[in-house]
């Protein structure tokens, strides 16, 4: 694993940290390969029951490294190949039965928006900005942006974002349903300190979400995520059948049996 992405696992929680802070965690060839390897490892480990995505430095992810593209890419086929590598990691997260939370402080733009939408629950900072911005440099959306954005916010709003150079504010991103929460930083003396404190607050809140999953029925949360994420691939009737199969399978797990028995016991006591 290269230093461009950091993977740690602690008590069921895998942290995936984008680690190119000088480039706002933008993807170059090295980060693309590391992202694919780290996500594949995280979802395949038996000791991982929740995943937290975060970034070091001033921002979560600025998408693709345009400077690296301009200097090191000889043609579009290389850009396509790079996107396909990153897509492998995106698919690893979105098709897994492990819930994913993102701590997306600072600015998230371009392909970073696709990385954000790999998460099932996203926390941003109160001063965060989120946008597409592909067309500003003559490029088209990749890294799942056109695939996931309309599902997240609706087609008309998705078009507003990809057809303008607009950056959503944190409150707009919450209102649109693109992210779940915006977290304000504790008071600090300087702007730089405020930004750092806000990033810390975003990461802390995202970890609280992950720990909530881990403290509860993490397997059931993961299967619920899988059902919602995989629904478009099935007909309505097939999806109803998959729901029925999944709840029956869940009922037979020791965790569910214990929780159902405890709930039933508590209900009986309350009714007396």
C-alpha positions in Angstrom: 0.0 0.0 0.0 1.5 3.4 -1.0 1.4 6.5 1.2 -1.1 8.2 -1.1 -3.9 6.4 0.7 -3.8 5.2 4.3 -5.8 2.1 5.5 -6.2 1.4 9.2 -8.6 -1.0 10.9 -9.7 -0.5 14.5 -12.4 -2.5 16.3 -14.4 -3.2 13.1 -13.9 0.3 11.6 -11.8 0.7 8.4 -10.5 4.2 7.8 -9.6 5.0 4.2 -7.7 8.3 4.2 -6.8 10.1 0.9 -3.3 11.4 1.5 -2.2 13.8 -1.2 -2.9 17.0 0.8 -0.7 19.2 -1.4 -2.9 18.3 -4.4 -6.2 18.5 -2.5 -6.3 14.7 -2.6 -6.7 14.8 -6.4 -6.2 11.4 -8.1 -3.1 10.7 -10.1 -2.0 7.2 -11.3 -0.5 6.3 -7.9 -3.5 7.3 -5.9 -5.8 5.5 -8.4 -4.0 2.2 -7.9 -3.8 2.6 -4.2 -7.5 3.5 -4.0 -8.4 0.3 -5.9 -6.2 -1.9 -3.7 -7.3 -0.3 -0.4 -11.0 -0.4 -1.1 -10.8 -4.0 -2.3 -8.9 -5.0 0.9 -11.3 -3.1 3.2 -14.5 -4.8 1.8 -12.9 -8.2 1.8 -11.7 -8.3 5.4 -13.8 -10.3 7.9 -12.9 -7.8 10.7 -14.4 -4.8 8.9 -18.0 -3.9 9.6 -18.0 -0.2 8.8 -15.9 2.1 6.6 -15.0 5.7 7.0 -13.7 7.8 4.0 -11.8 10.9 4.8 -9.0 13.1 3.4 -5.9 14.7 4.8 -5.2 18.4 4.3 -7.5 21.3 3.4 -10.1 19.4 1.3 -11.7 16.0 0.9 -11.0 15.4 -2.8 -10.6 17.7 -5.8 -11.2 14.9 -8.3 -8.6 14.1 -10.9 -5.2 15.7 -10.8 -5.5 18.0 -13.9 -1.8 19.1 -13.7 -0.7 15.4 -13.7 -3.0 14.8 -16.6 -1.6 17.7 -18.6 2.0 16.7 -18.0 1.9 12.9 -18.0 -1.0 11.7 -20.1 -0.4 11.4 -23.8 -4.1 10.8 -24.8 -7.6 10.1 -23.9 -7.1 6.3 -23.7 -4.8 6.8 -20.7 -7.5 8.9 -19.0 -10.1 6.2 -19.7 -7.8 3.6 -18.3 -7.1 5.6 -15.1 -10.9 6.2 -14.6 -11.5 2.5 -15.0 -9.0 1.7 -12.2 -10.7 4.2 -9.9 -14.1 2.8 -10.8 -13.0 -0.6 -9.5 -12.7 0.9 -6.1 -16.0 2.7 -6.4 -17.7 -0.5 -7.3 -16.1 -2.3 -4.3 -17.6 0.2 -1.9 -21.0 0.7 -3.5 -21.7 -3.0 -4.1 -20.5 -4.2 -0.7 -22.7 -5.0 2.3 -20.6 -2.7 4.5 -22.0 0.7 5.4 -19.7 3.6 4.4 -19.6 7.1 5.9 -17.7 10.0 4.4 -16.1 12.9 6.2 -15.9 15.4 3.4 -14.5 18.7 4.8 -13.4 21.6 2.6 -14.1 21.5 -1.1 -15.3 18.4 -3.0 -15.3 18.8 -6.8 -15.1 16.9 -10.1 -14.5 13.2 -9.6 -14.3 13.9 -5.8 -18.1 14.2 -6.0 -18.2 10.6 -7.2 -15.9 9.5 -4.4 -18.3 11.3 -1.9 -21.2 9.4 -3.4 -19.5 6.1 -2.7 -20.6 6.7 0.9 -24.0 5.8 2.2 -24.0 8.7 4.7 -22.0 11.9 4.2 -20.9 14.6 6.7 -19.5 17.9 5.5 -18.3 21.1 7.1 -20.5 24.1 7.4 -18.1 26.0 5.1 -17.7 23.1 2.6 -18.4 23.5 -1.1 -19.4 20.8 -3.5 -19.7 20.8 -7.3 -19.0 19.2 -10.6 -16.9 21.7 -12.6 -15.9 19.2 -15.3 -17.1 21.3 -18.2 -14.9 24.3 -17.0 -11.9 22.4 -18.5 -13.8 20.8 -21.3 -14.3 17.4 -19.7 -17.3 15.2 -19.0 -18.4 13.6 -15.7 -16.7 10.4 -14.6 -16.1 8.3 -11.5 -19.9 7.6 -11.2 -20.9 11.3 -11.1 -23.4 11.0 -13.9 -24.5 7.5 -12.7 -25.1 8.5 -9.0 -25.9 12.2 -8.9 -29.4 12.0 -10.5 -30.3 9.2 -8.1 -29.2 11.3 -5.2 -30.7 14.7 -6.0 -33.0 14.1 -8.9 -32.4 14.6 -12.6 -33.2 18.4 -12.8 -30.9 19.3 -9.9 -28.2 17.0 -11.3 -28.4 18.9 -14.6 -28.1 22.2 -12.8 -24.9 21.0 -11.2 -23.2 19.5 -14.2 -24.3 22.3 -16.6 -23.0 25.2 -14.5 -19.8 26.1 -12.6 -21.8 26.1 -9.4 -20.5 25.0 -6.1 -23.2 24.1 -3.6 -22.9 25.4 -0.1 -23.1 22.9 2.7 -26.6 23.9 3.6 -27.7 23.5 -0.1 -26.0 20.1 -0.2 -28.1 19.1 2.8 -31.3 20.5 1.4 -30.7 18.7 -1.9 -30.1 15.4 -0.1 -26.6 15.1 -1.4 -25.2 14.9 2.1 -26.7 14.1 5.4 -25.2 16.6 7.8 -23.2 19.8 7.9 -21.0 20.3 11.0 -19.8 23.7 12.2 -16.4 24.1 13.8 -15.9 25.1 17.4 -14.9 28.8 17.8 -11.3 29.5 17.0 -9.1 32.6 16.8 -8.0 32.5 13.2 -9.5 31.4 9.9 -6.9 28.7 9.4 -7.6 27.4 12.8 -11.3 27.5 12.1 -10.8 25.4 8.9 -8.7 22.8 10.8 -11.1 22.7 13.7 -14.0 22.2 11.2 -12.2 19.3 9.5 -11.7 17.7 12.9 -15.3 18.2 13.8 -16.4 16.6 10.5 -14.2 13.6 11.0 -15.4 13.2 14.6 -19.0 13.3 13.6 -18.4 10.8 10.8 -16.7 8.4 13.2 -19.7 8.8 15.6 -21.9 7.6 12.8 -19.7 4.6 12.1 -19.5 3.7 15.8 -23.3 3.8 15.9 -23.4 1.2 13.2 -20.8 -0.9 15.0 -22.5 -0.7 18.3 -25.8 -1.9 16.8 -26.7 -4.6 14.3 -23.9 -3.8 11.9 -24.7 -6.7 9.6 -28.3 -5.6 9.3 -27.3 -2.0 8.5 -25.0 -3.4 5.8 -27.7 -5.6 4.2 -30.1 -2.6 4.3 -27.5 -0.6 2.4 -27.0 -3.4 -0.1 -30.8 -3.7 -0.7 -31.1 0.1 -1.4 -28.0 0.3 -3.5 -28.8 -2.8 -5.6 -32.5 -2.0 -6.3 -32.0 -0.5 -9.7 -30.6 -3.8 -11.0 -33.8 -5.7 -10.3 -37.4 -5.6 -11.4 -39.9 -4.5 -8.7 -41.1 -8.1 -8.3 -37.5 -9.5 -8.1 -36.6 -6.8 -5.5 -39.6 -7.7 -3.3 -38.4 -11.3 -3.5 -34.9 -10.3 -2.5 -36.2 -8.3 0.4 -38.2 -11.3 1.6 -35.2 -13.6 1.2 -32.9 -11.2 3.0 -35.1 -10.6 6.1 -35.5 -14.4 6.5 -31.8 -14.9 6.3 -31.3 -12.1 8.8 -33.8 -13.6 11.2 -31.7 -16.8 11.4 -28.6 -14.9 12.6 -27.7 -15.2 16.3 -27.6 -11.4 16.5 -31.1 -10.9 15.2 -32.5 -13.7 17.3 -31.1 -12.2 20.4 -32.3 -8.7 19.5 -35.8 -9.9 18.5 -36.1 -11.9 21.8 -35.0 -8.9 23.8 -37.5 -6.6 22.1 -40.3 -9.1 22.6 -39.4 -9.5 26.2 -39.4 -5.8 26.8 -42.7 -5.4 25.0 -44.3 -8.0 27.3 -43.0 -6.3 30.4 -44.2 -2.9 29.2 -47.7 -4.2 28.5 -48.2 -5.6 32.0 
